[in-house]
Amino acid sequence: MNRHFLPAAGLLAASFLAGCSSAPEAIVSITNPLPTERSGEIVEIPLSQLSAIAPGAGETFVVTDAEGFKVPSQVTHDSLLIFPVSVDGNATADYCVKAGVPDSVPVTSCGRVYPERLDDLAWENDKAAYRAYGPALQAKGERAYGYDVFTKSVPEPVVEHRYAMQTDQKAWDQINAWYREGQKAKADSLTHAITYHVDHGNGMDCYAVGPTLGGGTAALMPDSVLAYPYCYKECEVLDNGPLRFTARLTFHPLEVKGDSVVETRLITLDKGSYLNRTQITYDRLSADTPLAAGIVVHPQNPDGYAFNAEEGYIAYADSTENANNGNGVMFLGAVTPVSFEKACVQWFDKAEQSQRPGALGHVLGISTYHPGTTYVYYWGSGWSKGDMPSMEAWEACLKDFAKRLRNPLKVEIK
């Protein structure tokens, strides 16, 4: 049983209020409308609703649960207080919020731009890590359009260390020198020791993106043809932990049926979530246009996809670039808060397969984008060598996520 639920409501209220100090505080009641427990889910409180207890700008807060235990929290760039809650099915849990300095907690959701690796934007939480390619890679001429996915099997941040090893120029100079000298065994050994394409005990980069939508990128789809976005033009990191990472990406203009369209993405990844929340706007688009969230289908597992437009998810089990290397299986997915208008697999014809080697097509969830609006969807991953054992478990996870989106926790501030 969830420790926030006690059968004697009066005793709960009395003990809870006794645990709060005499300083001004807000009592936040979280109600779960679903019959299943929701644990670790992040809730948001606009700071404007806490002005009575913290009227000054730049305030920080202490959050405690009904038993007086402190709960990690974060104030975000868009003036929200966020913290994780646990609520039994069809139940309510109370939390106390007051102004104060919260305890320091380990950073879980974080990231940055890596100019030392062609302007990659890489970020992570306790479940997985992700990458969006930047302007230096585009200037180089490499075609990599979609999101990349790094697997993880540990909760602590790992991306910074992976990049430090992968971009160690002295090590690569030594490797190249050994290759020139014919000392292949030494060169191979050091390469194996520093590359993030090898699992050193916490995960790896074993996913192939190329000129595709990769692990969940969305793209406009006029006349049933994907208008692939290229690398981002500008990036701003807005939140950098401990509980939430947020980045805004702006892209170069893209020609869509005579319109010079500018895409902006706001990507948010919370602690404990398998999926990134992403808001997309397309400025200068003049007409309603189909929009597809997509996952590339690779030849290692051509039948490993699943989708349900009504339930609002698409999924794919990716056997990774080298399926015989013990890489496990990567599970990719995308979810919409409403139903997709259509979900399907769009296979490449022979001409397009030659342009996108190593890819067979995409599994797509298709909606309609209306000019002047914001499109919101979620995308992300799990890993069989982490805590996602099977495609069946992954589908169940996506279905449950979609159900929670449609039945949000109800927040009341007293």
Summary of the structure (lengths in Angstrom):
residues: 414
radius of gyration: 23.0
end to end distance: 25.5
largest distance: 78.7
contacts: 1378
relative contact order: 0.14
helix: 19%
strand: 38%
